[in-house]
Amino acid sequence: MVSLILAAFFSFNAIEVGLGVGTNAPIGNMERYFSAGASLSLYVGKEIGREKFILNYENSTFTGNGQPSYELQLNGISFEYGHYIFQRGNWSLPISIGINNTWLRREFQNLQENGSVQGVDLGIGFLESIRRAKFGAKFSVSGLYSLSEVKNSAYMLRLIVTIGYEL
């Protein structure tokens, strides 16, 4: 049933595939322990009028402040909904909201801890289309929440540059 819905969703017109490179900066309580890190993402997107739906995989790593052997790695899958608030010619300004599931791995010397959290992502960006190629930038605020321990939440500022191609 799910495959039939996905096949119908992606059959109307072209889909967009691409990758993104950027940075994640922890804010709030997380900022005391970790410094900003690079992120890499792969995505598949679908545009329908002024709306855009994106399925995204992202990997990013934070290093410990003053502790080179302390590291936090985030691997997440997210689903985003975007709406173009302004379109002119071949460029537009999208706003987006997304939900995600993130798998965490924290390492300190030989010790390793694994877990998962859920998150919400709010962002605004810029997108330019040149024929089938898409170039974009997005600034967002992301919150990570553990459903079992609501008090333990973390926040990040993200800046990502994307390059996509419409198939």
N, C-alpha and C positions, 0 to 999 in steps of 0.2 A: 504494500500500500504506500509506504513512504517513498519507495523508488519510483512509483507511478506519479506521485505528486511532484517529486523533484524533476522527473523527465518532462512533465507538462510545464513546470515553471521555467526551465531552461530552453524549451523548444521554440518560444515565441520569436526571439531574435538572438543576436550575438551575445556571448558572455565575455567578460573581461578577466584576464589573468595578469598577475603582476607581482612585483616584489617591492618591499620598502626597507629603507635603512634609516635609522634614527637614534635617538637617545631617550632614556628614561631617567628622571631625577626623582629620588624619593623625597617626600616632604612629611612634615609632622614628626612623629616618634621614630619612624624608620630612618630619618635623616641622621640621627645620632649614631647609627651603627654602620650605615652603608653609604658609599658615594655613587654618583651617577654612573651609568653604564650604557653600553651600546646595545641596540636591538636590531634584529633582522626579522622580517615578516614576509610571508607568502600569502596571496589572497586570490579569491575568485569572486567576481562581482557581476551583478545584473542590474541594468538600468531599465526602468519602466517609467517613461515620461520624466517628471521632476523628482522621482524617487530612485534610490539606489539601495540594493541589498548586498551585503558583503559577508562572506565567510572567510575568516582570517586565522592564520597560525602565526604565532610570534614567539621568538626566543630572545631572552635578554639576560644579562649577567651583571650583578652588582658586586663590587669588592668591598671588603671591610675598611672602615676608616682607621688608618694607622696599623692595620693588621693584614699583611699581604696573604696570609694563609686562611683568611675568613672570606667566604664567598657565598652568594645567594643566586641561584639560577631559577628563572621563571620560564616555563613553557606553557603557553595558553592558546586555547581555541576560542574565538569570539564570533558572535553574529551581530552585525551592525545594520541599522536602518539609517539612511541618510536622506535629507531633503534639500534640494537646491533653493536657497532663499533668494538668490539673485543669479540670473543667467543673461549673458550678453555675448552673442556670436559664439566663439569657440571656448569661452572661459566661464566659470561659475564659482559661486561661494556656497559650499554645502555645510550644513550642520548635521551632526550625527549623534546617535545614542546607541550604545551596544551593551550586551551582556556577555560574560565570558566565564570560563572555567580555567583555572590556572593551577598547574602542578609545580610545587616548590621543591627545591633540593638545596639544603643549607649544608655547607661543608666547613669544618674547622680542623685543620691538620689531617688526621686520619679518621675523624668522626664524621658521620653523615646522617642527616635527618631528612625525611621526605614527608610531604603533606599536600593538601589541595585546598584551594579557596575559590570563592566565586567573586565576581566583580561587575562593576558598572563603569561605563566609559562615556563621557560627554565631550564632544569636540566640535571644532570649527576649522574649516580648511579652505584651500584654493585648488581648483582643478582646471587644467587647460587641455583641450583636445586638439590634436593635429592629425587629421584623417583618422586612422585607427589607433594611433598612439595616445596615451593619457599620461600627463605629468601632473603631479599634485604634491601638496604639503598639508599637513594637518597638525594642529595643536590641540591637545586634549588633557583632561584631568581624569584620572582613573582611581577608583576606590576598590580595594580588595577586602572582602568580608568573609569570615568564617561563619557558616550558619550554626555551628555548634558552640562557638564562643564569640558572640556578637561584640564584646568589649575589645577584642583584639582585631583592630582594623588597620589598614595601611593605605597610604595615598601616594600617587605618583603624578608628576607632570611629564607629558610625552610630546616630543616633536619628531615627526616622521616625514620623510620625503619618499614618494612612491612613483614608480614607473610601471605602466601597464600597457597591455595591447588587447584590442578587441578582436576576438576570433570570429 
